[in-house]
Amino acid sequence: MPHHDLDHQVHSKNPLAMFAPQPLGVSFESQEKGEKIILLLRAHIVTLVPVVLEIIFLIFLPLLVPWVLRVPGINLFANLAARQVFWLYVSWYLFVFGFTFYKFIFWYFNVYLLTNERIVDFDFRGILHKETSYANLNQIQDVSPKIIGFFGTFFHFGNIFVQTAAAKPEFEFHHVARPDSVAKEILEQVRLEEGEPPGVIA
């Protein structure tokens, strides 16, 4: 393979990786015996920049609002005791922590897997709700990588569209790193799967 394609000698040890070849210590519920994870993908870390800016704004908001309101002579906490003001701040920052934690786990658990048998799309919808979609490699009909915009080009991430004959006819991997290499690896695994006898997992 060309040098920019997936190195099959690499085993990713980073649990927060957005592009993890053959990640160590990773498995999933319906994984079959002999089924190997070739690649684990998450949305590129750059896509979290708006969320980080949002969190920073929320952190400083309680400090900014009273300061801004002092300009027209409004004292927001004039009728509140110090203890009440303290608990208002505690409640606010607990909310900010919860918001930050939710955004993190939303990014962390929304993953795409390529195994030697299929592609898997885990959609995390909430603490108690996730959706999982599968398509066997022999059901994949077309793979199209697409890089959009300045940031996608500069940081080399984009979307991958996979057409299948499975129950879910279209899979879309959103904002993943190295989309060209990922698409090539999917097609390579499809080619290897087509060369195997039916029912063999290898």
C-alpha positions as CSV (number, residue, x, y, z in Angstrom):
1,M,0.0,0.0,0.0
2,P,1.1,3.6,-0.4
3,H,2.7,5.2,2.7
4,H,-0.3,7.3,3.6
5,D,-2.6,4.3,3.8
6,L,-3.3,2.3,7.0
7,D,-0.3,0.6,8.5
8,H,-1.5,-2.9,9.6
9,Q,1.5,-3.2,11.9
10,V,0.2,-0.3,14.1
11,H,-1.9,-1.1,17.2
12,S,-3.5,2.1,18.7
13,K,-3.2,2.3,22.5
14,N,-4.8,5.8,22.8
15,P,-8.4,5.4,24.2
16,L,-9.2,8.9,23.0
17,A,-7.9,8.5,19.5
18,M,-10.1,9.8,16.6
19,F,-8.2,7.5,14.1
20,A,-7.2,4.2,15.8
21,P,-5.9,1.3,13.7
22,Q,-6.4,-2.0,15.4
23,P,-7.2,-0.5,18.8
24,L,-6.0,-2.5,21.8
25,G,-8.5,-3.4,24.5
26,V,-11.6,-2.5,22.3
27,S,-14.5,-4.8,21.7
28,F,-18.3,-4.5,21.1
29,E,-21.3,-6.5,22.1
30,S,-22.0,-8.5,19.0
31,Q,-18.4,-9.1,18.0
32,E,-18.0,-12.6,16.7
33,K,-15.2,-15.0,17.4
34,G,-12.3,-14.2,15.0
35,E,-13.7,-10.8,14.1
36,K,-11.0,-8.2,14.4
37,I,-11.4,-4.4,14.6
38,I,-9.3,-3.0,11.8
39,L,-10.1,0.7,12.4
40,L,-12.0,2.8,15.0
41,L,-13.0,6.3,14.1
42,R,-14.5,9.3,15.9
43,A,-15.3,12.8,14.7
44,H,-12.1,14.8,14.2
45,I,-11.1,16.7,17.4
46,V,-11.3,20.0,15.5
47,T,-15.1,19.6,15.3
48,L,-15.1,20.1,19.1
49,V,-13.7,23.7,18.9
50,P,-17.2,25.3,18.8
51,V,-18.2,23.2,21.9
52,V,-15.0,24.2,23.7
53,L,-15.7,27.9,23.0
54,E,-19.3,27.4,24.2
55,I,-18.1,25.9,27.5
56,I,-15.6,28.7,28.0
57,F,-18.4,31.3,27.5
58,L,-20.6,29.4,30.0
59,I,-17.7,29.4,32.5
60,F,-17.2,33.1,32.4
61,L,-20.9,34.1,32.0
62,P,-21.6,34.4,35.8
63,L,-18.6,36.7,36.1
64,L,-19.5,38.8,33.0
65,V,-23.3,39.3,33.7
66,P,-23.0,41.2,37.0
67,W,-20.1,43.3,35.6
68,V,-22.1,44.3,32.6
69,L,-25.2,45.1,34.6
70,R,-23.2,47.4,36.9
71,V,-22.8,49.8,34.0
72,P,-26.5,50.9,34.1
73,G,-26.4,50.6,37.9
74,I,-28.1,47.3,38.3
75,N,-26.9,45.1,41.2
76,L,-28.1,41.6,40.4
77,F,-27.4,40.2,43.8
78,A,-28.5,43.1,45.9
79,N,-31.4,41.3,47.6
80,L,-29.6,37.9,48.0
81,A,-27.6,36.7,50.9
82,A,-23.9,35.6,50.4
83,R,-24.9,32.0,50.9
84,Q,-27.7,32.3,48.3
85,V,-25.2,33.8,45.8
86,F,-22.8,30.9,46.6
87,W,-25.3,28.2,45.8
88,L,-26.4,30.0,42.7
89,Y,-22.8,29.8,41.5
90,V,-22.5,26.2,42.6
91,S,-25.7,25.3,40.7
92,W,-24.5,27.0,37.6
93,Y,-21.1,25.3,37.5
94,L,-22.7,21.9,38.2
95,F,-24.8,22.6,35.1
96,V,-21.7,23.6,33.1
97,F,-19.9,20.4,34.3
98,G,-22.9,18.3,33.3
99,F,-23.1,20.0,29.9
100,T,-19.3,19.4,29.3
101,F,-19.5,15.8,30.4
102,Y,-22.5,15.2,28.1
103,K,-20.7,16.7,25.1
104,F,-17.6,14.6,25.8
105,I,-19.4,11.3,26.1
106,F,-21.4,12.2,23.0
107,W,-18.1,12.6,21.1
108,Y,-16.5,9.6,22.7
109,F,-19.3,7.1,22.2
110,N,-20.3,8.1,18.7
111,V,-17.8,5.8,16.9
112,Y,-17.5,4.0,13.6
113,L,-15.8,0.6,13.3
114,L,-14.4,-1.3,10.4
115,T,-13.8,-4.9,11.1
116,N,-12.6,-7.8,8.9
117,E,-16.3,-8.7,8.5
118,R,-18.4,-5.5,8.5
119,I,-18.8,-1.8,9.2
120,V,-20.5,-0.7,12.5
121,D,-22.0,2.6,13.3
122,F,-22.7,3.4,16.9
123,D,-25.0,6.5,17.4
124,F,-25.1,7.7,20.9
125,R,-28.4,9.6,21.4
126,G,-28.3,10.0,25.2
127,I,-27.3,8.3,28.5
128,L,-29.9,5.6,28.1
129,H,-30.3,5.5,24.3
130,K,-27.9,4.4,21.6
131,E,-28.5,3.0,18.1
132,T,-26.2,0.5,16.3
133,S,-26.2,-0.2,12.6
134,Y,-24.3,-2.9,10.8
135,A,-23.5,-3.8,7.2
136,N,-21.5,-6.9,6.2
137,L,-18.5,-6.2,3.9
138,N,-20.1,-8.3,1.1
139,Q,-23.1,-6.0,1.2
140,I,-21.1,-2.8,0.5
141,Q,-21.7,-1.5,-3.0
142,D,-19.9,1.8,-3.1
143,V,-17.6,4.0,-0.9
144,S,-17.2,7.7,-1.5
145,P,-15.0,10.0,0.7
146,K,-15.6,13.7,0.6
147,I,-13.6,16.6,2.1
148,I,-15.6,19.9,2.4
149,G,-14.4,23.4,3.2
150,F,-11.2,25.1,4.4
151,F,-11.0,23.3,7.8
152,G,-11.7,19.9,6.3
153,T,-8.9,20.5,3.7
154,F,-6.5,22.0,6.2
155,F,-6.9,19.4,9.0
156,H,-7.7,16.5,6.5
157,F,-11.0,15.3,7.7
158,G,-14.3,14.7,5.9
159,N,-17.3,12.5,5.4
160,I,-17.5,9.0,4.0
161,F,-20.6,7.8,2.2
162,V,-21.1,4.0,2.1
163,Q,-23.9,2.5,-0.1
164,T,-24.9,-1.0,1.0
165,A,-27.5,-3.7,0.3
166,A,-28.1,-4.0,4.1
167,A,-31.2,-3.0,6.1
168,K,-29.7,0.4,6.3
169,P,-28.8,1.3,2.7
170,E,-26.6,4.3,3.4
171,F,-24.0,4.8,6.1
172,E,-22.3,8.1,6.6
173,F,-19.2,8.5,8.7
174,H,-19.2,12.2,9.7
175,H,-16.0,14.4,10.1
176,V,-13.5,11.5,10.3
177,A,-9.8,11.9,9.8
178,R,-8.0,10.8,6.6
179,P,-11.2,9.9,4.8
180,D,-9.4,8.9,1.6
181,S,-7.3,6.3,3.5
182,V,-10.4,5.1,5.4
183,A,-12.3,4.6,2.1
184,K,-9.4,2.7,0.6
185,E,-9.2,0.5,3.6
186,I,-12.9,-0.3,3.5
187,L,-12.6,-1.3,-0.1
188,E,-9.5,-3.4,0.7
189,Q,-11.4,-5.3,3.4
190,V,-14.3,-5.8,1.0
191,R,-11.8,-7.2,-1.6
192,L,-10.3,-9.6,1.0
193,E,-13.8,-10.7,2.2
194,E,-14.8,-11.5,-1.4
195,G,-11.8,-13.8,-1.6
196,E,-12.9,-15.8,1.4
197,P,-15.2,-18.9,1.2
198,P,-18.7,-18.2,2.6
199,G,-19.0,-18.3,6.3
200,V,-15.3,-18.0,7.0
201,I,-14.2,-15.4,9.5
202,A,-10.5,-14.5,9.0
